[in-house]
Amino acid sequence: MAKETNSIAKQPNDRLSPNFDPDEDFQLQNSQLLMKDPKSCNAILNRDQPDEMKVSGYRRSHIRTFLCWICIILTGGILRLVLHWWRHWYLLATCQPCPLEEAQQVLIEEDYQGNHKVYHVKHVCTLDIQQLKKLLQKMGEEVDEKKLQLPVHISSAHFKGCRSLKTFRCKQLVYVWESSVNNFQKINGLDVNVPCSYYHQQRGLTTQEQLARRIVFGENEITVPLKDVKTLLFLEVLNPFYVFQIFSVILWFTYDYYYYACVILLMSIFGISMSILQTKKNQDDLQQTVLNTGNAWMVNAKGESIEVDTKMLVPGDIIEIPSAGCTMHCDAVLLSGNCILDESMLTGESVPVTKTPLPMKRDVIFDKKEHARHTLFCGTKVIQTRYIGSKKVLAFIINTGNITAKGGLIRSILYPPPVDYKFEQDSYKFIQFLALIACIGFIYTLVTKILRGTDTVKIVVESLDLITIVVPPALPAAMSVGRFYAQKRLKANNIFCISPRSINVAGSIDCCCFDKTGTLTEDGLDMWGVVPKSSTNQFQIPLKDVMRLPYDHFLFGMVTCHSITFMNGTMMGDPLDLKIQYCSFRLHGMIECASEKILKISLGTVCHINKKLKAFLIERNLG
């Protein structure tokens, strides 16, 4: 149980304490209800949110564990194999329900639209100030154990100081025990119910505050579960289909079906090998995608900029964005200066986006969607910064690690919702129907052979052989081989599939819908022509040969009305704007001198374009 020392830890950086707390009344009502049942064994995580889940508390029972292993030994390990397939059964068999406050393990149940249920079994860990004390001593800092606290943030920029915490991690998110609501709550970044003025009032964190938050939030890295080849092989071999195949092969060898058994065995080995190689490759590729390397300039509590590893960043830190640009490894709110970002990694759009500082408004609550133009998201690339005079471009970190925008994208890849394919449902029903027929045949054969006085070994072999005839053990191997060759044929036509199991259901698809142009087409755009208008505001004949354009306001508009910026001598901006500029400059011999902002025309005329002329051209001819 978390030992709370303060209801709200008043840290030097958290000077703003909003007078309103929209969750206060809700938590008060919950607390009053929970007083009637303070030792609840069940609760709801993330209530009224898309990731709502049910959580139940369990602790180890020595009696249940002993009886469970007696049954495992008596069944020759078959029961343990079944409990491996359904891990929550093993939890129920070896543990007993207990209040969540005292739980050693938790069972989390996800219900997808009432059609699919997914279970997660997680261990509850305890964090205490001793970890913080060791880190401070290692860095040579003075330690006052009475003042050491672990800050927990749920919402509203209120950090609760605790001496110890009970936490567990589910789907790469951390949940902490909150005694005020008698439930586990998800640890959030500094973007939940926080006023915009809060970010501008922060002045960096002390070393102790950074270490304490790093213990609670974890290092600034997106974690991808990695399994070695031995573990993948073990898990793949224990798949129900392959276990049935091993059983069938052993049975056929005793029945002298050597050739058929060897063929099935080779097909199974091939299928397992391909599955392991594909899984390992996907894991490594994903790990390389989220690998966090590099340094960042962090502003400490004294206002000094120091270079640190990006893994050391925590929510609440203030970082300086270098003028040459960088790759963002966290979500941050822009406090000063402007930034030009490439957000193609998150949005798929190759057009650079300009970010401006967040307005300092006390009565406005920060919202990621509404204030996206002031937020630098993890995974995006800062191409260039703009600032006034010697003022630095600063940003306040709101999220790190798995709770960032990129972390959410990776979590959606690692934990996708179950796909409800009718083909797959019918396949399982077909297998169940065959298994039912096999059981009926097994019982009938067993009874008739016993009545006839047949030899015991022959009865067992023939009865079990009937099961392997009705339920084809070669089915998963044949499907694996079929998927492999189908994938090769697709690859020969430049069609790449990252989910081979989807090939089985691809044949039943009637319609494919794509979100926008660019998904199937190229990113580049070509200029077909222009459509000038007359003095009476009527469109004229389109001109495909841009060389025929007269030297007038229409051409000035093409040159000036755009969002292109020069970065390191290269024009960057919207692809269509770039194409228009390319045609304008190339066909009319225009060369832009960035330092003088003068366009030199090949005819000898020099035209100085300033802001007023640009506004006039846009209003007069293009408005």
C-alpha positions in Angstrom: 0.0 0.0 0.0 1.3 3.4 -0.9 2.3 5.3 2.2 1.3 8.9 1.6 3.1 11.7 3.2 1.4 14.6 1.5 -1.8 14.7 -0.5 0.0 16.9 -2.9 3.8 17.2 -3.1 4.7 20.8 -3.3 7.8 20.8 -5.4 9.7 23.9 -6.4 8.6 23.6 -10.0 4.9 23.0 -9.4 4.1 26.5 -8.2 0.8 26.5 -10.0 -2.0 24.7 -8.0 -5.2 25.1 -10.0 -8.2 25.9 -7.8 -10.4 23.6 -9.7 -10.2 19.8 -9.9 -12.9 18.2 -12.1 -12.1 14.8 -10.8 -12.4 15.8 -7.2 -16.2 15.3 -6.9 -16.0 12.0 -8.8 -13.3 10.7 -6.6 -15.2 11.9 -3.5 -18.3 9.9 -4.5 -16.2 6.9 -5.3 -14.5 7.1 -1.9 -17.9 7.3 -0.1 -19.1 4.2 -2.0 -15.9 2.3 -1.3 -16.1 3.0 2.4 -18.9 0.4 2.5 -16.5 -2.2 0.8 -12.9 -1.0 1.5 -11.5 -4.5 0.7 -12.8 -4.9 -2.8 -11.2 -7.7 -4.9 -12.4 -6.3 -8.3 -12.3 -2.9 -10.0 -12.5 -1.2 -13.3 -9.5 0.3 -14.9 -9.8 3.3 -17.2 -13.5 3.6 -16.7 -15.5 5.1 -19.6 -12.4 5.1 -21.8 -11.7 3.0 -25.0 -9.2 0.8 -23.0 -11.6 0.0 -20.2 -10.6 -3.2 -18.4 -11.6 -5.3 -15.4 -9.0 -6.0 -12.8 -9.0 -8.6 -10.0 -6.6 -9.2 -7.2 -5.0 -12.6 -6.3 -2.3 -13.8 -3.8 -0.4 -17.1 -3.7 -2.2 -20.0 -2.0 0.2 -22.8 -0.9 -2.6 -25.4 -0.6 -3.9 -24.7 -4.1 -0.4 -24.7 -5.6 0.4 -28.1 -3.9 -2.9 -29.7 -5.1 -2.4 -28.2 -8.6 1.1 -29.7 -9.0 -0.2 -33.1 -7.7 -2.8 -33.1 -10.5 -0.1 -32.1 -13.0 2.1 -35.0 -12.0 -0.9 -37.4 -12.1 -1.8 -36.3 -15.6 1.8 -36.7 -16.8 2.2 -32.9 -17.4 -0.8 -32.6 -19.7 -2.6 -30.4 -17.2 0.4 -28.0 -17.1 0.4 -27.8 -20.9 -3.3 -26.8 -20.8 -2.6 -24.2 -18.1 0.2 -22.9 -20.3 -2.3 -22.3 -23.1 -4.7 -20.5 -20.7 -2.5 -18.6 -18.2 -5.4 -17.2 -16.3 -6.5 -20.8 -15.5 -3.1 -21.4 -13.8 -3.6 -18.2 -11.8 -7.0 -19.4 -10.7 -5.6 -22.8 -9.8 -2.7 -21.6 -7.7 -3.9 -18.3 -6.2 -6.9 -17.2 -4.2 -8.8 -13.9 -4.6 -7.8 -11.1 -2.3 -8.4 -7.3 -2.0 -6.6 -5.4 -4.7 -4.6 -3.5 -2.0 -3.0 -6.8 -0.9 -2.7 -8.4 -4.3 0.5 -10.1 -5.4 -0.8 -10.7 -8.9 -3.7 -9.2 -10.9 -5.9 -10.7 -13.5 -6.9 -8.1 -16.2 -9.8 -8.9 -18.5 -10.4 -7.0 -21.8 -13.7 -7.4 -23.5 -13.7 -6.3 -27.1 -17.3 -5.4 -28.0 -18.6 -8.5 -26.3 -17.1 -10.7 -29.0 -13.6 -11.4 -27.7 -12.1 -11.6 -24.2 -8.4 -11.3 -23.6 -6.7 -12.0 -20.3 -3.5 -10.6 -18.9 -1.8 -11.9 -15.7 0.6 -9.3 -14.2 2.8 -9.3 -11.1 2.5 -6.4 -8.7 5.8 -4.7 -7.9 6.7 -2.3 -5.0 8.7 0.9 -5.5 10.1 2.6 -2.4 12.4 5.5 -1.6 15.4 3.2 -1.0 15.8 3.0 -4.8 15.9 6.8 -4.9 18.3 7.0 -2.0 20.8 4.6 -3.7 20.7 6.7 -7.0 21.3 9.9 -5.1 24.2 8.4 -3.1 25.7 7.0 -6.4 25.7 10.6 -7.8 27.3 12.0 -4.7 24.2 14.0 -3.7 23.4 14.8 -0.1 20.5 12.6 1.1 17.8 13.6 3.7 15.7 10.4 3.9 12.9 12.2 5.6 12.4 14.4 2.5 12.6 11.7 -0.1 9.3 11.0 -1.9 8.2 9.3 -5.1 5.9 11.7 -7.1 2.8 10.2 -8.7 0.9 12.1 -11.3 -2.6 11.3 -12.4 -4.0 14.6 -13.7 -4.1 18.4 -13.2 -0.3 18.6 -12.6 -0.8 17.5 -9.0 2.1 15.3 -7.8 1.3 13.2 -4.8 4.4 12.3 -2.7 4.5 8.7 -1.5 7.1 6.7 0.4 6.3 3.5 -1.4 4.2 2.5 -4.4 2.5 -0.7 -5.6 2.5 -0.8 -9.4 2.1 -3.2 -12.3 2.7 -2.8 -16.1 0.1 -3.8 -18.6 0.4 -3.3 -22.4 3.5 -1.1 -21.7 1.6 1.3 -19.4 2.2 1.7 -15.7 -0.7 1.5 -13.2 -0.2 2.6 -9.5 -2.3 1.9 -6.5 -4.4 4.9 -5.4 -5.8 4.5 -1.9 -8.2 7.4 -2.2 -10.2 5.6 -4.8 -9.3 2.1 -3.7 -8.2 1.2 -7.2 -5.2 1.1 -9.6 -4.9 4.2 -11.8 -2.9 4.8 -14.9 0.1 7.1 -14.6 -0.4 10.0 -17.0 2.0 12.6 -18.4 1.6 16.3 -17.9 -1.0 16.7 -20.6 -4.1 15.7 -18.7 -6.3 18.6 -17.4 -3.3 21.0 -17.1 -3.8 24.8 -17.7 -1.7 26.3 -20.5 -0.1 28.8 -18.1 1.4 26.0 -16.0 4.0 25.2 -18.6 5.3 28.7 -18.8 5.7 28.9 -15.0 8.2 26.0 -14.8 11.9 26.6 -14.5 13.5 23.1 -14.8 13.9 20.2 -12.3 16.4 19.5 -9.6 18.5 16.3 -9.7 16.4 14.7 -6.9 13.2 15.5 -8.7 14.5 14.1 -12.0 15.6 10.8 -10.4 12.3 10.4 -8.4 10.3 10.9 -11.6 12.5 8.6 -13.5 11.8 5.8 -11.0 8.0 6.3 -11.4 7.8 7.0 -15.1 10.7 4.9 -16.2 13.5 5.8 -18.6 12.6 7.7 -21.8 12.5 4.7 -24.1 9.7 2.8 -26.0 9.9 -0.8 -24.8 9.3 -3.6 -27.2 9.1 -7.1 -25.7 12.0 -9.2 -27.2 12.2 -13.0 -27.1 15.3 -15.0 -28.0 15.2 -17.9 -30.5 15.0 -20.5 -27.8 12.0 -18.9 -26.2 10.2 -18.5 -29.6 11.0 -22.1 -30.4 9.6 -23.3 -27.1 6.4 -21.2 -27.4 5.9 -22.3 -31.0 6.4 -26.0 -30.3 3.9 -25.8 -27.4 1.2 -24.4 -29.8 -1.9 -26.7 -29.6 -1.7 -27.6 -33.3 2.0 -28.6 -33.2 1.5 -30.5 -29.9 -1.3 -32.5 -31.7 1.1 -33.1 -34.6 3.8 -34.4 -32.3 1.3 -36.7 -30.7 0.2 -37.9 -34.1 3.7 -38.5 -35.4 4.6 -40.6 -32.3 1.4 -42.6 -32.8 2.1 -43.2 -36.5 5.7 -44.4 -35.7 4.2 -47.0 -33.4 1.8 -48.0 -36.2 4.8 -48.3 -38.7 3.5 -45.3 -40.8 7.2 -44.2 -41.2 6.9 -42.4 -44.6 3.8 -40.4 -43.8 5.0 -39.5 -40.3 8.4 -38.3 -41.7 6.7 -36.1 -44.3 4.4 -34.5 -41.6 7.4 -34.1 -39.3 9.5 -32.3 -42.0 6.5 -30.0 -42.9 6.1 -29.2 -39.2 9.8 -28.3 -38.8 9.6 -26.1 -41.9 6.5 -24.3 -40.7 8.0 -23.8 -37.2 11.3 -22.5 -38.6 9.6 -20.0 -41.0 7.3 -18.8 -38.2 10.2 -18.2 -35.8 12.4 -16.5 -38.4 9.5 -14.2 -39.4 8.6 -13.3 -35.8 12.3 -12.7 -34.9 12.7 -10.4 -37.9 9.6 -8.4 -37.1 10.8 -8.0 -33.5 14.2 -6.8 -34.6 12.8 -4.4 -37.2 10.4 -2.9 -34.6 13.1 -2.6 -32.1 15.3 -0.7 -34.6 12.4 1.6 -35.3 11.9 2.7 -31.7 15.6 2.7 -30.7 16.3 5.8 -28.7 19.9 7.2 -29.2 21.3 10.6 -29.0 21.6 13.5 -26.6 19.5 16.5 -25.7 20.2 19.9 -24.2 18.3 20.1 -20.9 17.7 23.2 -18.8 18.2 22.5 -15.1 16.7 24.3 -12.1 19.6 26.9 -12.3 18.7 27.8 -15.9 21.8 26.2 -17.3 21.7 24.1 -20.4 23.5 20.7 -20.0 23.8 17.9 -22.5 22.2 14.6 -21.3 21.3 11.3 -22.8 17.7 11.4 -24.2 16.9 8.3 -22.1 17.3 10.4 -18.9 14.5 12.9 -19.8 11.4 12.9 -17.7 8.0 14.8 -17.8 8.6 18.2 -16.4 12.0 18.7 -17.9 12.7 21.8 -20.1 14.8 21.2 -23.2 16.5 23.5 -25.7 15.8 22.8 -29.4 19.1 23.2 -31.4 19.0 25.5 -34.4 20.2 22.8 -36.7 17.3 20.6 -35.8 16.9 17.2 -34.2 14.7 14.2 -33.8 12.2 14.4 -31.0 12.4 11.6 -28.5 9.5 12.8 -26.3 6.3 14.9 -26.5 6.9 18.5 -25.6 5.0 21.8 -25.6 6.8 24.7 -27.4 7.4 27.6 -25.0 9.4 30.0 -27.1 10.5 30.3 -30.7 9.2 28.6 -33.8 10.0 25.2 -35.2 9.5 23.6 -38.7 8.8 19.9 -38.3 8.6 16.9 -40.5 5.8 14.8 -39.1 5.7 12.2 -41.9 6.5 9.4 -39.4 3.3 10.0 -37.5 0.9 11.5 -40.1 2.3 10.2 -43.4 2.3 13.7 -44.7 5.6 14.8 -46.2 4.8 18.6 -46.0 6.7 20.4 -43.2 4.6 21.8 -40.4 5.3 25.1 -38.6 4.9 25.0 -34.8 4.4 28.2 -32.7 4.7 28.8 -28.9 1.8 27.8 -26.7 -0.2 30.9 -25.6 0.0 31.6 -21.9 -3.7 31.4 -20.9 -4.6 30.5 -17.3 -8.2 29.7 -18.1 -7.5 27.4 -21.0 -6.9 23.7 -20.4 -4.2 22.1 -22.6 -5.6 19.6 -25.2 -3.3 17.6 -27.5 -5.7 17.9 -30.5 -6.6 21.5 -30.1 -3.0 22.6 -29.4 -1.3 20.3 -31.9 0.2 23.3 -33.6 2.1 24.1 -30.4 3.2 20.5 -29.6 6.3 18.7 -30.8 5.5 15.0 -31.0 7.8 12.1 -30.4 9.3 10.6 -33.5 8.9 13.8 -35.6 12.0 15.6 -36.9 12.8 19.3 -36.3 14.1 20.6 -39.5 14.8 24.2 -38.5 14.1 26.6 -35.6 13.4 30.3 -35.6 14.0 32.7 -32.7 14.2 36.4 -32.0 17.6 37.7 -31.1 19.5 35.6 -28.6 16.4 34.0 -27.1 16.5 30.2 -27.0 13.9 27.8 -28.5 12.6 26.0 -25.4 10.1 23.2 -25.0 8.5 21.6 -21.9 8.3 17.8 -21.9 4.9 16.4 -21.2 5.3 12.7 -22.1 8.1 10.3 -22.3 8.6 6.6 -23.3 5.5 4.5 -23.9 3.0 7.3 -23.2 4.2 9.5 -26.1 2.5 9.7 -29.5 5.0 7.4 -31.0 4.7 5.0 -28.0 0.9 4.9 -28.6 1.6 4.0 -32.2 3.9 1.2 -31.2 1.5 -0.1 -28.6 -1.2 -0.3 -31.3 1.1 -2.5 -33.3 2.1 -4.7 -30.4 -1.5 -5.1 -29.1 -3.9 -4.9 -32.0 -7.6 -5.5 -31.3 -8.8 -9.0 -32.3 -9.9 -9.3 -35.9 -13.4 -10.7 -36.2 -13.1 -12.7 -39.5 -16.0 -14.9 -40.3 -13.7 -17.2 -42.1 -11.6 -17.7 -39.0 -14.7 -18.3 -36.8 -16.0 -20.9 -39.3 -12.6 -22.6 -39.3 -12.7 -23.1 -35.5 -16.3 -24.3 -35.7 -15.2 -26.8 -38.3 -12.3 -28.1 -36.2 -14.7 -28.4 -33.2 -17.2 -30.3 -35.2 -14.4 -32.7 -36.4 -13.2 -33.1 -32.8 -16.7 -34.0 -31.7 -17.0 -36.7 -34.4 -13.5 -38.0 -33.3 -14.6 -38.2 -29.7 -17.7 -40.2 -30.6 -15.7 -42.5 -32.8 -13.1 -42.9 -30.1 -15.6 -43.9 -27.5 -17.4 -46.3 -29.9 -14.1 -48.0 -31.0 -13.0 -48.3 -27.4 -16.2 -49.9 -26.3 -16.5 -52.3 -29.2 -12.8 -53.4 -28.9 -13.1 -54.1 -25.2 -16.3 -56.2 -25.7 -14.4 -58.2 -28.4 -11.5 -58.8 -26.0 -8.9 -57.2 -28.2 -5.3 -56.6 -26.9 -5.0 -53.5 -24.8 -2.1 -52.0 -26.7 -4.0 -52.5 -30.0 -7.1 -50.9 -28.5 -5.3 -47.8 -27.4 -3.4 -47.4 -30.7 -6.4 -47.9 -33.0 -8.7 -45.7 -30.9 -6.2 -42.8 -30.9 -5.4 -43.3 -34.6 -9.1 -42.7 -35.3 -8.7 -39.2 -33.8 -5.7 -38.4 -36.1 -7.8 -39.6 -39.1 -10.9 -37.4 -38.4 -8.9 -34.3 -37.3 -6.1 -33.9 -39.9 -2.8 -33.1 -38.1 -1.2 -32.0 -41.3 -3.7 -29.1 -41.7 -1.6 -26.4 -39.9 1.5 -27.5 -41.7 -0.2 -27.5 -45.0 -1.6 -24.0 -44.3 1.9 -22.8 -43.3 3.4 -24.1 -46.6 0.5 -22.7 -48.6 1.0 -19.2 -47.0 4.7 -19.4 -47.6 4.3 -20.0 -51.4 1.5 -17.5 -51.6 3.7 -14.9 -50.0 6.5 -15.7 -52.6 4.0 -15.3 -55.5 2.9 -12.0 -54.1 6.4 -10.8 -53.6 7.2 -11.6 -57.2 4.5 -9.0 -58.1 6.0 -6.4 -55.7 3.2 -7.1 -53.2 4.6 -7.4 -49.6 2.7 -8.9 -46.7 3.8 -8.3 -43.1 1.0 -10.5 -41.7 1.1 -13.9 -43.6 -2.0 -15.2 -41.7 -4.1 -12.5 -43.4 -3.5 -14.3 -46.7 -6.0 -17.0 -45.7 -8.8 -14.5 -45.5 -7.8 -12.2 -48.4 -9.7 -14.3 -50.9 -13.0 -13.5 -49.2 -12.6 -9.7 -49.4 -15.1 -8.0 -51.6 -14.1 -4.4 -51.3 -10.9 -2.5 -50.3 -11.1 1.1 -49.1 -8.2 3.5 -48.8 -8.2 6.7 -46.9 -6.7 9.2 -49.4 -4.6 9.7 -52.4 -1.0 9.0 -51.6 -1.6 5.6 -50.1 -1.4 3.9 -53.5 0.1 6.8 -55.6 3.5 8.5 -55.6 4.3 11.4 -53.3 5.5 13.6 -56.1 3.3 16.0 -58.1 3.8 17.3 -61.6 2.6 20.6 -62.9 0.1 20.2 -65.8 -0.5 23.8 -66.6 -2.2 27.0 -65.4 -5.6 28.6 -66.0 -5.3 32.5 -66.3 -8.3 34.8 -66.0 -9.3 37.9 -67.9 -9.9 41.4 -66.6 -13.6 40.4 -66.4 -12.8 37.6 -63.9 -13.5 34.9 -66.5 -11.2 31.8 -66.9 -9.3 31.7 -70.2 -7.9 28.7 -72.1 -5.5 26.6 -70.0 -1.9 27.1 -70.8 0.2 23.9 -70.7 3.3 25.8 -72.0 4.1 28.1 -69.0 6.7 29.9 -71.1 3.7 31.7 -72.7 2.7 33.4 -69.4 3.1 37.2 -69.6 5.2 39.1 -67.0 2.4 40.3 -64.8 0.6 39.9 -61.5 -0.4 36.3 -62.2 3.3 35.3 -62.4 4.1 37.4 -59.3 1.3 35.5 -57.4 2.8 32.2 -58.4 6.2 33.3 -57.1 5.1 34.8 -53.8 1.9 33.1 -52.7 3.3 30.0 -51.0 4.5 28.6 -47.7 8.0 27.6 -48.8 11.0 28.2 -46.6 14.7 28.1 -47.4 16.6 25.6 -45.2 20.3 25.2 -45.8 19.9 26.6 -49.3 17.1 24.2 -50.2 13.5 25.0 -50.7 11.2 23.1 -48.4 7.4 23.1 -48.3 4.3 21.7 -50.0 5.1 19.6 -53.0 2.7 21.6 -55.3 4.2 24.9 -54.2 7.7 23.5 -54.9 6.6 22.4 -58.4 5.1 25.9 -59.1 8.2 27.6 -57.9 10.5 25.3 -59.9 8.5 26.1 -63.1 8.4 29.8 -62.3 12.1 30.1 -61.7 13.3 27.8 -64.4 11.1 29.0 -67.2 11.5 32.7 -66.5 15.1 32.7 -65.5 14.3 33.9 -61.9 16.9 33.4 -59.2 16.2 34.2 -55.6 18.9 35.8 -53.6 18.0 34.8 -50.0 20.1 37.5 -48.3 18.7 40.4 -50.4 15.2 38.9 -50.9 15.4 40.2 -54.5 14.2 38.5 -57.6 16.4 39.2 -60.7 14.5 38.8 -63.9 16.4 37.6 -67.0 14.8 40.5 -69.0 16.9 42.9 -67.0 14.2 44.2 -64.8 14.8 44.1 -61.1 11.7 43.7 -58.9 12.0 44.0 -55.1 9.2 42.0 -53.5 8.3 43.0 -50.0 5.5 42.1 -47.7 3.2 44.9 -48.9 3.5 43.9 -52.6 3.0 40.2 -51.7 -0.2 41.1 -49.8 -1.3 43.3 -52.6 -0.8 40.6 -55.2 -2.6 38.0 -53.2 -5.6 40.2 -52.4 -5.8 41.7 -56.0 -5.3 38.7 -58.2 -5.7 35.5 -56.1 -8.2 36.5 -53.5 
